Amino acid sequence: MRFLTSILVLIIVFTIETVSAQKQTITATVVNVTSNKGKVSYALYNKDNFMKEPVKAKSSKIVKGKSTVVFNDVPAGEYAIVCYHDKNNNNKMDFQPNGMPIENYGASNNVMNFGPPQYEDAKFTIIDNNVSLEIRF
């Protein structure tokens, strides 16, 4: 009986370690870009670094009003994506003198409030399946 219990415990531990070690893919697509000029830049964040240094960052060209990036090898966890339309390809989001954004932006879950995106609104969880998100500006 002890032998069977030991084997069962080892199988459970191995399965948990295998699932937690797996890395997934996140595909993010902006579906309503207003022009094909420039690019869309995406940043993948976790709660600790939200709106600071991203876990991963990518840019993508725009084709027929859509832009897609794929973040590979993402460990299981909770994340949020923030993206913006870099119309002039200057690699930064541009603002008016009063602080209002000039370029369109969006976040995962498509919750748009006054002010910058909030982590609690944009967060999603990735466990053991790949994730695909549609983001709207």
Sequence and secondary structure as in RCSB ss.txt:
>XXXX:A:sequence
MRFLTSILVLIIVFTIETVSAQKQTITATVVNVTSNKGKVSYALYNKDNFMKEPVKAKSSKIVKGKSTVVFNDVP
AGEYAIVCYHDKNNNNKMDFQPNGMPIENYGASNNVMNFGPPQYEDAKFTIIDNNVSLEIRF
>XXXX:A:secstr
 HHHHHHHHHHHHHHHHHHHH EEEEEEEE   S SSSEEEEEEE TTTTTSS SEEEEEE BTTBEEEEEEEEE
SEEEEEEEEEETT SSS  B TTS BSS EEEGGG   SSS  HHHH EEESSS EEEEE  
